[in-house]
Amino acid sequence: MPGTAGVDGPLPDASDPVPTDAAAETEELLSSAVVRAVQETGAHAGSIFLRSRDRRSIVLAAACGTPPSLLGGWRLIPVSSPIPVATAYRSGRTVHLADGDETMRRFPQLSVALPYAFGSASVPVKAGRESFGALAVVWAAPPGSAGLSKARLRHLRATANRLGASLAAIQLRGGLAEWDAETVVIEVPAPSPPAVRVGLFDWELDTGALTADDELCAIFGLDPSGFDGRADTLASRVHPSDLAAFRAAARAAVVDGRILAQRIRVLEADGTHRPVELWGRVPEGPTQEARSHLVGAALDPGAGTRAVAAIERLRDGVFSLDPEGRLTYVNRGLEQLLGVRREEVLGQSLWEVLPWLSSPVHEDRHRAAMVSQQPTSFVARRPPDQWIAFSLHPDAGGVTGRAVPVESPPSPAARPGAPAEGTASAAEGRSPPTASSPAASPPSPVPAGPTAPARLAAIYHVLQLGSALTEAVSAREVCAVVADQLLPAFGGRQLAIHVVREGRMHLLAQTGHHGHFLDWFEDVPLNARLPGTQALTSGTPLFIESREDLANSYPGLRMGEARSWAYLPLIASSRPVGTCVLGFDEVHRFSVEERSVLSALGGLIAQALERARVYDEEFAIARGLQDALLPHRLPELANIHIAGRYLPGTSGMDIGGDWYDVIRTADAVALVVGDVEGHSVTAAGAMGQLRSAVRAFATAGHRPGDVVAGANRILDDLGAELLASCCYIRLETGSGQTCAVRAGHPPPLLRRPGGTTEVLDLEGGTLLGVDRSTDYPETRLELPPGSVLALYTDGLVEERDTDIGLGIDHLRATLAHTGTHSLEKLADGLLRAARRSAKREDDIALLLTEYAPGHHAAGAH
């Protein structure tokens, strides 16, 4: 474990001499950076997370102040997690939360799992465009706190950037800039003043000469620069009654070779005295001169000795906990109150040694005090019927606790686990109840056992996966969410989800670096004696911790590369949905908490998959309907090339009402693009009826304005209360003459033969479905040979919170500069950015027409 040497100086620079051990250098960098972050921001805790090797997670690498054991759910964090440190790593931006209220608004899952009064700031650790992890600090923040100042945030970012640059330099030299779940966390105590001062001396007894360091001079109240090096000068600061005994003890140490151990009183500036302990020894040497020296140290415990003596006289119980909750001091009063012996409980936590304090609620009070740095309290019943009020007073170095008996029984109206009126709140920082306070009514206790709340990690994982699954609508998305959350959270390396179809198991999704690690599980019947089927049919999760356990239970089964397995039955509404399997590269011992959490998560996954199955079936039917309404083959026409594209939306999985069509008439061709509002079967049905109406009017020889007006009346007659937009262009293939009508639709684009591209200024009418009596004006144009006409729907040019005019101009520029002799490739080029978007909200219809006189019909698509 690296220390904090060099913390007061600058962080090591990338150009500094390189230690031979890159791992040691990395540890020193992390240790120095996390302590500096805490010091420069005034926080009480800090942590550094580094990316994992598989880039799925960020892993806790270093912590200062609050121990990692208090943050069980945040040892290893999926990159996609909606919590501040993951957001900072993912976005490359600072996440500053001034207090608990702001944390609740922006990161509610974090507030539910850590409902304490604290503020936090998380900044990315990166070098250039490469992000290595994130650095976070936490401070006490009652409601209404302002958070860190701009100057302190700048210092925090500078520390993170310096660390990122150093990690990049180590990486260039072949060192490791990544972490994994097995790496030991570097833990550094929070910076604090020393509890004991120590000064060193070398005293030559024959001559009275004394060499003392600055700390020794300070202990004796002397100015180091003016000290004359004489033992008598120090003696003048000692209580006269102690001098004779001290000198006799010093001479005896020299003569007899004993170790000096003497307590003396040193004069204070106000005339009082304080105790100081002197320890010394005679150096070993061949000469008498060497043996006449006494070298040693003066220990000034400050007020500690007097405080301990005073506390021991109290009848109240007083104790001290280190940051992880282990007892470091117990006074005599607590021994009598709790019926314990201090030598038996020191180094352990109260909730470990006292069964009646083992409720997670009591342990959570300690966590609340350490995270929020606010006093908190609780009341517990010591069997058979003694009530004891505990109050906890934290700082960065630990907790001082007080325990007093209270006579009032719990309020019968209080709910189990809810604080009563007199109980201190970590968020509010009120004083805890006392035995003498009439208002100190203790809260109702929460018994340990099945009714106790889940532990922190369990709460976190259930909330995290449950929240992520609510946003997954398809089976594919559900599987992706499960892989993103479960593998990094539990350290697994492979995951497979098999579902039941017609009584047999079929692979739905798998991930991990060992491909097909459960290929033997494919197409097996439910009654097969295999771990996955038996877990599903019994409804009981199966945890196999070693290959030996698997071989004993299932002889002859192919094991693959994994060493441990968790088989989670996926059952929804008493219906077997499938099995989720986690595989581990190393032997994994499943704790009781992990087993309970994984069992609960299996239920969430099953419900999400069942919902996705129903949705996928409905979606397939609806998408099939829409596909049937779109043209599968465009007509083969002389003098023109045509290319059409339809791209469904991705952010919502419902179908839409976009369409395009090419209609052959007696002496021309009609080009149509339209968009019915909404994403539903109703919108698709209205689109199909509008498409049929436009086809009927066009083939009957109606003018373009009359065609669109007729479609407007048809939509009104449908009574669906839907609106639609449309662009209709009649093109005479022999002359290039066009007649265009626009009904609330984005204007078409025209690329001329030289590449110049313009937005066509067509007269426009209102949307279809607004007013059945609307007339739609016509605009006449002539297409020059070699020109390309582009009709499209707004999904191609519209983005949320962005002016649609900017999108149209961007499409115009893309059309102008996409050089290709193929209309098909040009259509793909215009859709390239849209295809890459994972969050495109709307469908897209695109119809490109190239006027090419002399071209013979060739079946363009």
C-alpha positions in Angstrom: 0.0 0.0 0.0 1.6 3.3 -1.0 1.9 6.1 1.5 1.3 9.8 1.1 4.9 10.9 0.8 5.2 13.7 -1.7 1.6 14.8 -1.2 2.5 18.4 -0.4 4.6 18.7 -3.5 3.5 18.5 -7.2 2.2 15.4 -8.7 4.9 13.4 -10.6 5.3 14.8 -14.1 5.4 12.6 -17.2 9.0 13.7 -17.8 10.2 12.7 -14.3 12.5 9.7 -14.0 10.6 6.5 -14.5 10.6 3.8 -11.7 11.4 0.4 -12.9 8.1 -0.8 -11.6 5.3 0.9 -13.6 2.6 -0.6 -11.3 4.3 1.1 -8.3 4.5 4.4 -10.2 0.8 4.1 -11.1 -0.1 3.5 -7.4 1.9 6.4 -6.3 0.2 8.7 -8.9 -3.2 7.5 -7.8 -2.5 7.9 -4.1 -1.1 11.4 -4.5 -3.9 12.5 -6.8 -6.8 11.4 -4.6 -5.2 13.0 -1.5 -4.6 16.3 -3.4 -8.1 16.3 -4.6 -9.5 16.0 -1.1 -7.1 18.7 0.3 -7.7 21.2 -2.5 -11.5 21.0 -2.4 -12.0 20.7 1.3 -13.9 17.4 0.8 -13.8 14.6 3.3 -13.6 11.8 0.9 -12.3 11.1 -2.7 -12.1 8.3 -5.1 -10.6 7.5 -8.5 -12.1 5.0 -10.9 -10.2 3.6 -13.9 -11.5 1.9 -16.9 -11.6 -1.9 -17.0 -9.8 -3.8 -19.6 -13.0 -4.8 -21.4 -14.2 -1.1 -21.3 -17.6 -2.2 -19.9 -16.9 -0.8 -16.4 -15.0 1.7 -14.4 -13.3 0.1 -11.3 -12.5 1.7 -8.0 -8.7 2.1 -8.0 -8.0 4.5 -5.1 -10.0 6.0 -2.2 -9.2 8.6 0.4 -11.4 9.1 3.5 -14.6 7.1 3.2 -13.6 3.4 2.9 -14.8 1.4 -0.1 -16.5 -1.0 2.3 -19.1 1.7 3.0 -19.9 1.9 -0.7 -20.6 -1.7 -1.5 -22.5 -1.0 -4.7 -19.8 1.2 -6.2 -16.7 -1.0 -6.3 -17.3 -1.7 -9.9 -19.6 0.4 -12.0 -21.0 -0.3 -15.5 -20.1 2.5 -17.9 -23.7 3.1 -18.8 -24.8 3.6 -15.2 -26.8 6.8 -14.6 -24.6 7.9 -11.6 -22.3 10.9 -11.5 -18.9 9.2 -11.8 -19.9 7.1 -14.7 -21.6 10.1 -16.4 -18.4 12.1 -16.0 -16.3 9.3 -17.6 -18.8 8.7 -20.4 -19.4 12.4 -21.3 -16.0 13.8 -20.5 -17.6 16.6 -18.5 -17.7 17.7 -14.9 -20.8 16.6 -12.8 -21.2 19.0 -9.9 -24.0 18.3 -7.4 -24.2 20.9 -4.7 -26.3 19.0 -2.2 -28.6 16.1 -1.7 -31.6 17.9 -3.2 -29.7 18.4 -6.5 -28.5 14.8 -6.4 -32.1 13.7 -6.0 -33.3 15.8 -9.0 -30.5 14.7 -11.4 -29.6 11.2 -10.1 -32.6 9.8 -8.2 -31.2 6.2 -8.2 -28.1 7.4 -6.4 -30.2 9.2 -3.8 -32.3 6.2 -3.1 -29.3 4.0 -2.5 -27.3 6.7 -0.6 -30.0 8.9 1.0 -27.6 11.2 2.9 -26.8 14.9 2.9 -23.7 15.2 0.8 -22.5 17.1 -2.2 -20.2 15.6 -4.9 -18.1 16.5 -7.9 -17.0 14.1 -10.5 -14.5 14.9 -13.3 -13.0 12.8 -16.1 -9.4 11.7 -16.0 -8.2 11.9 -19.6 -5.4 12.9 -21.8 -6.5 14.4 -25.1 -9.4 12.4 -26.5 -8.5 9.3 -24.4 -10.4 8.9 -21.2 -8.8 6.7 -18.5 -11.4 7.1 -15.7 -13.0 9.6 -13.4 -12.1 11.4 -10.1 -14.8 12.2 -7.5 -14.9 14.0 -4.2 -17.6 14.1 -1.6 -18.3 16.7 1.1 -20.8 17.4 3.8 -23.7 19.4 2.4 -26.8 20.3 4.3 -29.8 21.3 2.1 -29.2 24.6 0.4 -25.4 24.3 0.2 -23.7 26.1 -2.7 -21.3 23.4 -3.5 -17.7 23.9 -4.6 -16.5 27.3 -5.8 -15.3 27.8 -9.3 -11.7 28.0 -8.1 -11.9 24.6 -6.3 -13.6 23.0 -9.3 -10.7 24.3 -11.4 -8.2 22.7 -9.0 -10.1 19.4 -9.1 -10.0 19.4 -12.9 -6.3 20.3 -13.0 -5.5 17.4 -10.7 -7.5 15.0 -12.9 -5.9 16.3 -16.0 -2.4 16.0 -14.5 -3.2 12.4 -13.5 -4.5 11.7 -17.0 -1.3 13.0 -18.6 0.9 10.9 -16.3 -1.2 7.7 -17.0 -0.9 8.4 -20.7 2.9 8.6 -20.4 3.0 5.3 -18.5 0.8 3.7 -21.2 3.2 4.8 -23.9 6.0 3.1 -22.0 4.0 -0.1 -21.9 2.6 0.3 -18.4 -0.9 -0.5 -17.3 -3.5 2.3 -17.4 -6.5 0.0 -16.7 -7.9 -1.8 -13.7 -9.9 -5.0 -13.1 -12.2 -6.3 -10.5 -9.4 -8.2 -8.7 -7.0 -5.3 -8.3 -6.6 -4.2 -4.7 -8.0 -0.7 -4.0 -5.4 1.8 -2.8 -6.8 3.2 0.5 -5.3 6.4 1.9 -6.4 7.9 5.2 -8.0 11.3 5.0 -5.4 14.1 5.7 -5.6 15.2 9.4 -3.2 16.8 11.9 -1.1 14.4 14.0 -2.7 13.3 17.2 0.7 13.1 19.0 3.7 15.4 18.6 7.2 13.7 18.8 10.5 15.5 19.2 13.9 14.0 19.0 17.0 14.7 21.1 20.6 13.6 21.8 21.8 14.5 25.3 25.4 14.4 26.4 25.1 13.9 30.1 28.7 14.7 31.0 28.7 18.2 29.4 25.0 19.0 29.4 25.1 19.6 25.7 21.8 18.7 24.0 20.9 18.5 20.3 17.2 18.9 19.7 15.0 19.1 16.6 12.5 21.8 15.9 9.6 19.7 17.2 11.2 19.1 20.5 11.8 22.8 21.0 8.2 23.5 20.1 7.0 20.9 22.7 9.1 22.7 25.4 7.8 26.1 24.2 11.2 27.3 22.9 12.1 29.1 19.6 14.2 26.6 17.6 16.3 29.4 16.1 17.2 30.8 19.6 17.8 27.5 21.4 21.4 27.5 22.9 21.9 23.7 22.9 22.0 23.4 26.7 20.0 20.8 28.7 19.5 23.4 31.5 17.6 25.6 29.1 15.1 22.8 28.5 15.1 22.0 32.2 13.9 25.5 32.9 10.6 24.6 31.2 10.0 21.6 33.4 8.0 21.6 36.6 10.5 22.0 39.5 9.1 19.0 41.4 9.8 16.7 38.4 13.5 17.7 37.9 15.2 15.6 40.6 13.4 12.4 39.7 14.1 12.9 36.0 17.8 13.5 36.4 18.1 10.5 38.7 16.3 8.3 36.1 18.6 9.6 33.3 21.8 8.8 35.3 20.5 5.4 36.2 19.8 4.7 32.6 23.4 5.5 31.7 24.9 3.6 34.6 22.7 0.5 34.4 22.0 0.5 30.6 18.3 0.7 31.1 15.8 2.3 28.9 14.5 5.7 30.2 10.7 6.1 30.5 9.7 9.1 32.5 6.7 11.4 32.6 7.3 15.0 33.3 5.3 18.2 33.3 6.2 21.0 30.9 5.4 24.7 31.6 2.7 26.3 29.4 2.6 30.0 28.4 -0.4 30.6 30.8 1.5 29.2 33.8 -0.2 25.8 33.7 1.6 22.5 33.0 0.9 19.6 30.6 2.3 16.1 30.7 5.1 15.0 28.3 6.6 11.5 28.1 10.4 11.1 27.6 11.8 7.9 26.2 15.5 7.3 25.7 18.3 4.8 25.5 22.1 4.7 25.7 23.7 3.9 22.4 25.9 0.9 22.2 29.6 1.7 21.7 33.1 0.7 22.8 34.0 4.0 24.5 32.8 5.7 27.7 32.1 8.8 25.7 29.6 6.9 23.5 27.9 5.5 26.6 27.5 8.9 28.2 24.9 9.9 25.6 21.2 9.5 25.9 19.2 9.6 22.7 15.5 9.5 22.5 12.2 11.2 22.0 9.7 13.4 23.8 6.0 12.5 23.2 3.4 15.2 23.7 -0.1 13.5 23.6 -1.7 16.9 24.0 -5.0 16.7 25.8 -5.4 13.1 24.9 -4.2 11.6 28.1 -6.4 13.9 30.2 -9.3 13.4 27.9 -9.1 9.6 28.2 -8.9 9.8 32.0 -12.0 12.1 32.0 -13.9 9.8 29.7 -13.1 6.7 31.8 -14.8 8.4 34.7 -18.1 8.8 32.9 -20.9 6.4 33.5 -22.2 7.0 29.9 -20.8 4.7 27.3 -18.2 6.3 25.0 -16.5 4.7 22.0 -14.6 5.4 18.9 -15.0 3.8 15.5 -12.5 3.9 12.6 -13.9 4.9 9.1 -14.9 1.3 8.4 -16.9 1.0 11.7 -14.4 -1.0 13.7 -14.0 -0.2 17.4 -10.8 1.5 18.3 -11.7 2.7 21.9 -14.2 1.6 24.5 -14.6 3.2 27.9 -15.5 1.5 31.1 -19.0 2.9 30.9 -19.7 1.2 27.6 -18.3 -2.1 28.9 -20.8 -2.1 31.7 -23.7 -0.8 29.6 -23.3 -3.4 26.8 -21.9 -6.2 28.9 -18.7 -6.5 26.9 -15.0 -6.5 27.6 -12.9 -4.1 25.6 -10.2 -6.5 24.8 -12.8 -8.8 23.2 -14.4 -6.2 21.0 -11.6 -3.8 19.9 -10.9 -4.2 16.2 -14.5 -5.4 15.5 -17.7 -3.6 14.6 -20.6 -3.3 17.0 -23.0 -5.0 14.6 -20.6 -8.0 14.4 -20.1 -8.6 18.1 -23.6 -7.8 19.3 -26.4 -9.8 17.6 -29.0 -7.3 18.7 -27.3 -4.6 16.7 -26.9 -6.7 13.6 -29.8 -5.0 11.7 -28.7 -3.2 8.5 -30.6 -0.2 9.7 -28.0 0.3 12.5 -25.1 -0.2 10.2 -26.6 2.3 7.8 -26.6 5.0 10.5 -22.8 4.7 10.6 -22.6 4.9 6.8 -24.9 7.9 6.9 -22.6 9.7 9.4 -19.5 9.0 7.4 -20.9 9.9 4.0 -22.8 13.0 5.1 -20.4 14.0 7.9 -23.4 14.9 9.9 -24.3 13.6 13.4 -26.9 10.8 13.5 -28.5 8.5 16.0 -30.6 5.4 16.5 -32.2 3.5 19.4 -31.8 -0.3 19.9 -33.2 -2.8 22.3 -30.8 -4.9 24.3 -32.5 -8.1 25.3 -34.6 -8.6 27.2 -36.0 -5.1 27.5 -33.3 -2.4 27.9 -33.4 0.5 25.4 -30.1 2.2 24.5 -29.8 5.4 22.5 -26.6 5.6 20.3 -25.4 8.9 18.9 -22.6 9.1 16.3 -20.4 12.2 15.7 -18.2 11.8 12.6 -15.2 13.4 11.0 -12.9 12.3 8.2 -10.9 10.1 10.6 -13.8 8.1 12.1 -16.7 8.4 14.5 -17.0 9.2 18.2 -20.0 7.5 19.7 -22.1 7.8 22.8 -24.5 5.3 24.3 -26.9 6.0 27.1 -29.9 4.1 28.5 -33.3 5.5 27.9 -36.4 4.6 29.8 -39.1 5.5 27.2 -40.3 2.5 25.2 -40.7 2.9 21.4 -43.7 4.8 20.3 -46.5 2.4 19.3 -47.5 4.7 16.5 -44.0 4.7 15.0 -43.6 2.5 11.9 -40.8 0.0 12.1 -37.6 1.5 10.8 -39.0 5.1 10.7 -37.2 7.7 12.9 -39.3 9.0 15.8 -39.7 12.7 16.5 -36.6 13.0 18.7 -34.2 11.1 16.5 -31.4 13.0 14.8 -31.3 13.0 11.0 -28.1 12.8 9.0 -29.5 15.3 6.6 -30.7 17.8 9.1 -27.8 17.4 11.6 -30.0 17.8 14.7 -28.6 16.8 18.1 -29.3 13.2 19.1 -31.7 12.4 21.9 -30.4 12.2 25.5 -31.6 10.4 28.5 -32.4 13.6 30.3 -34.4 15.2 27.4 -38.1 14.8 27.8 -38.6 15.0 24.1 -36.2 12.2 23.4 -38.7 9.6 22.4 -36.7 6.7 20.8 -37.8 5.5 17.4 -39.3 2.1 16.8 -36.6 -0.5 16.3 -36.2 -2.5 13.1 -35.6 -6.1 13.9 -32.9 -8.0 12.2 -34.0 -10.8 9.8 -36.3 -11.0 6.9 -38.0 -7.6 7.5 -34.7 -5.7 7.5 -34.0 -3.6 4.4 -31.7 -4.9 1.7 -28.0 -4.0 1.9 -26.6 -1.1 -0.2 -25.3 -3.1 -3.0 -28.5 -5.0 -3.4 -30.6 -1.8 -3.5 -28.2 -0.4 -6.1 -28.2 -3.3 -8.5 -32.0 -3.8 -8.4 -32.6 -0.1 -9.0 -30.0 0.1 -11.7 -31.2 -2.9 -13.7 -34.9 -2.2 -13.1 -34.5 1.4 -14.4 -32.5 0.4 -17.4 -35.0 -2.4 -18.3 -37.9 0.1 -18.4 -36.3 1.8 -21.4 -35.7 -1.5 -23.3 -38.7 -2.4 -25.5 -37.4 -5.2 -27.8 -35.9 -8.5 -26.8 -32.6 -7.4 -28.4 -32.5 -4.3 -26.2 -33.4 -6.2 -23.1 -30.5 -8.6 -23.7 -28.1 -5.7 -24.3 -29.2 -4.0 -21.0 -28.7 -7.3 -19.0 -25.2 -7.8 -20.5 -24.2 -4.2 -19.8 -25.4 -4.3 -16.2 -24.9 -7.9 -14.9 -21.4 -8.7 -16.2 -19.5 -5.7 -14.7 -21.6 -5.6 -11.6 -20.7 -9.2 -10.5 -17.4 -9.7 -12.3 -18.7 -12.2 -14.8 -17.1 -12.5 -18.3 -19.7 -14.5 -20.2 -23.5 -14.2 -20.3 -26.1 -16.1 -22.3 -29.9 -15.9 -22.3 -31.9 -18.9 -23.6 -35.6 -18.7 -24.1 -38.3 -21.4 -24.3 -39.9 -22.0 -27.7 -42.1 -25.0 -28.2 -40.8 -26.8 -25.1 -37.1 -26.5 -26.1 -34.3 -24.0 -25.2 -33.0 -21.7 -27.8 -30.3 -19.1 -27.6 -31.6 -15.5 -27.7 -28.3 -13.6 -27.0 -24.8 -14.1 -25.6 -21.8 -12.0 -25.0 -18.3 -12.5 -23.7 -14.8 -13.4 -25.0 -15.5 -17.1 -25.0 -17.8 -17.6 -28.0 -20.5 -20.3 -27.7 -19.6 -21.2 -24.2 -23.0 -22.9 -23.8 -23.5 -24.3 -27.3 -24.5 -27.7 -25.8 -27.6 -26.0 -24.4 -29.1 -25.1 -27.7 -32.4 -27.0 -28.7 -32.5 -29.2 -25.6 -35.9 -30.1 -24.2 -37.1 -28.7 -20.9 -37.0 -32.1 -19.2 -33.3 -32.6 -19.9 -31.2 -33.1 -16.8 -29.0 -30.0 -17.3 -28.3 -27.1 -14.9 -30.1 -24.5 -17.1 -33.3 -26.6 -17.5 -33.4 -27.8 -13.9 -33.1 -24.2 -12.6 -36.0 -23.2 -14.9 -38.3 -26.1 -14.1 -37.7 -25.9 -10.4 -37.8 -22.1 -10.3 -34.7 -22.1 -8.0 -31.4 -20.4 -9.1 -28.4 -22.7 -9.4 -25.0 -21.4 -8.3 -22.1 -23.7 -9.2 -18.8 -22.4 -7.7 -16.3 -24.7 -9.2 -15.7 -27.2 -12.1 -15.5 -30.0 -9.5 -19.0 -29.1 -8.3 -20.3 -29.1 -11.9 -18.6 -32.5 -12.6 -20.1 -34.1 -9.5 -23.6 -32.8 -10.2 -23.6 -33.3 -14.0 -21.0 -35.9 -15.0 -19.9 -35.7 -18.6 -21.2 -32.2 -19.2 -18.9 -30.0 -21.4 -17.5 -27.2 -19.2 -15.9 -24.8 -21.7 -13.6 -22.1 -20.4 -15.7 -20.9 -17.4 -14.8 -21.8 -13.8 -18.1 -20.8 -12.0 -21.6 -20.4 -13.1 -24.9 -18.8 -12.0 -28.1 -20.2 -13.6 -31.0 -17.8 -13.1 -34.5 -19.0 -13.9 -36.6 -16.5 -15.8 -40.2 -16.9 -14.8 -42.9 -14.3 -15.5 -46.5 -14.7 -14.3 -45.8 -18.4 -13.4 -44.7 -18.9 -17.1 -41.2 -20.2 -17.8 -39.6 -17.7 -20.1 -36.0 -18.9 -20.2 -32.7 -19.1 -18.3 -30.0 -16.4 -17.8 -26.5 -17.8 -17.4 -23.5 -16.0 -16.0 -20.0 -17.5 -16.5 -16.9 -16.5 -14.5 -13.3 -17.0 -15.7 -12.1 -17.6 -12.1 -13.6 -19.6 -9.2 -16.3 -17.3 -7.8 -17.8 -17.8 -4.3 -21.3 -16.5 -4.3 -22.1 -14.7 -1.0 -25.6 -14.8 0.5 -26.2 -11.3 -0.6 -25.1 -12.0 -4.2 -27.4 -15.0 -4.4 -30.4 -13.0 -3.2 -29.7 -10.1 -5.5 -29.2 -12.3 -8.5 -32.4 -14.1 -7.7 -34.3 -10.8 -7.6 -32.8 -9.6 -10.8 -33.9 -12.8 -12.5 -37.5 -11.9 -11.9 -36.9 -8.4 -13.4 -35.3 -9.9 -16.5 -38.1 -12.4 -17.0 -40.8 -9.7 -16.8 -38.9 -7.5 -19.3 -38.4 -10.4 -21.7 -42.0 -11.3 -21.6 -43.1 -7.7 -22.2 -40.6 -7.5 -25.1 -41.8 -10.8 -26.6 -45.4 -9.5 -26.8 -44.1 -6.2 -28.2 -41.9 -7.9 -30.8 -44.8 -10.0 -32.0 -47.1 -7.0 -32.3 -44.4 -5.0 -34.0 -43.7 -7.7 -36.5 -47.4 -7.7 -37.5 -47.5 -3.9 -37.7 -44.2 -3.7 -39.6 -45.4 -6.3 -42.1 -48.6 -4.3 -42.7 -46.5 -1.2 -43.4 -44.1 -3.0 -45.7 -47.0 -4.3 -47.6 -48.2 -0.7 -48.2 -44.9 0.5 -49.6 -43.9 -0.2 -53.2 -41.7 -3.2 -53.5 -40.7 -2.4 -57.1 -40.5 0.9 -58.9 -41.7 1.1 -62.5 -39.2 0.9 -65.4 -39.4 4.3 -67.2 -37.7 5.8 -70.2 -35.6 9.0 -69.7 -35.5 8.8 -65.9 -33.7 6.9 -63.1 -35.5 6.4 -59.8 -34.3 5.3 -56.4 -36.5 5.0 -53.3 -35.6 4.4 -49.7 -37.6 3.8 -46.5 -35.9 3.8 -43.1 -37.9 3.1 -39.9 -37.2 5.0 -36.7 -35.1 3.6 -34.0 -35.9 5.4 -30.8 -39.5 4.3 -30.8 -40.3 0.8 -32.1 -43.8 1.7 -33.4 -44.5 2.0 -37.1 -45.0 5.3 -38.9 -47.0 6.9 -41.7 -44.2 7.8 -44.1 -44.5 6.7 -47.7 -43.3 7.3 -51.2 -44.8 6.2 -54.6 -44.1 6.4 -58.3 -47.3 6.3 -60.4 -47.2 5.8 -64.2 -49.9 7.8 -66.1 -50.7 8.1 -69.9 -48.1 10.8 -70.7 -46.2 11.4 -67.5 -45.2 9.9 -64.1 -46.3 11.1 -60.7 -43.7 11.3 -57.9 -45.2 11.3 -54.4 -43.8 11.5 -50.9 -46.1 11.9 -47.8 -46.1 11.6 -44.1 -49.1 10.9 -41.8 -48.5 12.1 -38.3 -48.0 9.6 -35.5 -46.4 6.2 -35.1 -49.2 3.6 -34.8 -51.3 1.1 -36.8 -53.9 3.9 -37.2 -51.2 6.1 -38.9 -50.1 3.2 -41.1 -53.7 2.5 -42.1 -54.4 6.1 -42.9 -51.2 6.2 -45.0 -52.3 3.1 -47.0 -55.7 4.7 -47.7 -54.1 8.0 -48.7 -51.7 6.2 -51.0 -54.5 4.4 -52.7 -56.5 7.6 -53.1 -53.6 9.5 -54.7 -53.0 6.6 -57.1 -56.7 6.5 -58.1 -56.9 10.3 -58.7 -53.5 10.3 -60.6 -54.3 7.4 -62.9 -57.7 9.0 -63.6 -55.9 12.0 -65.1 -56.6 14.7 -62.5 -54.5 17.7 -62.3 -51.9 17.7 -59.5 -53.7 20.3 -57.4 -57.0 18.3 -57.7 -55.2 15.1 -56.8 -53.9 16.6 -53.5 -57.2 18.3 -52.8 -59.0 14.9 -53.3 -56.6 13.3 -50.8 -57.3 16.1 -48.4 -61.1 15.3 -48.5 -60.4 11.5 -48.2 -58.4 12.1 -45.0 -61.1 14.2 -43.6 -63.7 11.6 -44.4 -61.7 8.9 -42.6 -62.5 10.7 -39.3 -59.2 9.6 -37.7 -58.4 13.1 -36.6 -54.9 12.7 -38.2 -53.0 15.2 -40.2 -50.6 14.5 -43.1 -48.2 16.3 -45.4 -47.5 15.5 -49.0 -45.4 16.6 -52.0 -46.8 15.6 -55.4 -44.9 16.2 -58.6 -46.1 15.3 -62.1 -43.1 14.9 -64.5 -43.5 14.7 -68.3 -40.7 12.2 -69.1 -40.3 13.5 -72.7 -39.8 17.2 -72.0 -38.8 17.5 -68.3 -41.7 19.7 -67.6 -43.1 19.4 -64.1 -46.1 20.5 -62.1 -45.6 20.4 -58.4 -47.9 20.7 -55.4 -46.9 20.9 -51.7 -49.2 20.4 -48.8 -47.4 21.4 -45.6 -44.4 19.3 -46.6 -40.7 20.1 -46.7 -39.6 21.6 -50.1 -37.9 19.3 -52.6 -34.3 19.8 -53.6 -32.9 20.0 -57.1 -29.3 19.3 -58.0 -28.4 20.7 -61.5 -26.0 19.0 -63.8 -23.0 21.1 -62.6 -23.6 20.2 -59.0 -25.3 23.4 -57.9 -28.1 22.4 -55.6 -31.1 24.5 -54.5 -34.2 24.3 -52.4 -37.2 24.6 -54.7 -39.5 27.4 -53.7 -42.9 25.8 -54.3 -46.2 27.5 -53.4 -47.6 25.6 -50.5 -51.0 24.7 -49.1 -52.0 23.6 -45.6 -51.6 20.1 -44.2 -54.0 17.5 -45.3 -56.8 17.0 -42.8 -57.0 20.7 -41.6 -59.7 22.1 -43.9 -61.5 19.9 -46.5 -62.2 22.9 -48.8 -58.5 24.0 -49.1 -57.2 24.6 -52.7 -53.6 23.6 -53.4 -51.7 25.9 -55.9 -49.5 24.4 -58.6 -45.9 25.4 -59.4 -44.4 24.7 -62.9 -40.7 23.9 -63.3 -38.5 22.5 -66.0 -35.8 19.9 -65.1 -32.6 20.3 -67.1 -31.1 17.0 -68.5 -28.8 15.4 -65.9 -30.5 17.0 -62.9 -31.6 15.1 -59.8 -34.8 15.8 -57.9 -35.0 14.8 -54.2 -38.3 14.3 -52.3 -38.1 13.4 -48.6 -39.9 13.4 -45.3 -39.0 15.5 -42.3 -37.3 12.6 -40.5 -34.3 13.1 -42.7 -33.8 16.8 -41.8 -35.4 17.4 -38.4 -33.7 17.0 -35.1 -35.0 17.8 -31.6 -34.4 21.4 -30.5 -32.9 22.3 -33.9 -34.4 24.5 -36.6 -35.6 22.3 -39.5 -34.2 24.9 -41.9 -30.7 24.0 -40.8 -31.4 20.4 -41.5 -32.7 21.1 -45.0 -29.6 23.2 -45.7 -27.3 20.4 -44.5 -29.1 17.9 -46.8 -28.8 20.4 -49.7 -25.0 20.6 -49.1 -24.7 16.8 -48.8 -26.6 16.3 -52.1 -24.4 18.9 -53.8 -21.1 17.3 -52.7 -21.9 13.6 -52.8 -20.2 12.7 -56.0 -21.4 9.4 -57.6 -22.6 8.2 -60.9 -25.1 5.8 -59.3 -28.4 7.0 -58.0 -28.6 4.1 -55.7 -25.3 5.0 -54.1 -26.4 8.6 -53.9 -29.5 7.5 -52.0 -27.4 5.5 -49.6 -25.0 8.4 -49.1 -27.9 10.7 -48.1 -29.1 8.2 -45.5 -25.6 7.3 -44.2 -25.7 9.6 -41.1 -29.3 8.6 -40.4 -28.5 4.9 -40.4 -25.7 5.4 -37.9 -27.9 7.2 -35.4 -29.2 4.9 -32.6 -31.7 7.5 -31.4 -33.4 8.7 -34.5 -37.0 9.5 -33.5 -38.8 9.5 -36.9 -39.2 7.4 -40.0 -37.6 8.5 -43.3 -38.9 8.3 -46.8 -36.6 9.4 -49.7 -37.3 9.4 -53.4 -34.6 10.5 -55.9 -35.4 11.0 -59.6 -32.7 11.7 -62.2 -33.9 13.2 -65.5 -31.8 11.5 -68.2 -33.1 12.0 -71.8 -32.1 9.1 -74.0 -32.2 6.6 -71.2 -34.2 3.5 -72.0 -36.2 1.7 -69.4 -33.9 -0.5 -67.3 -35.7 -1.3 -64.1 -34.2 1.1 -61.6 -35.1 0.7 -57.9 
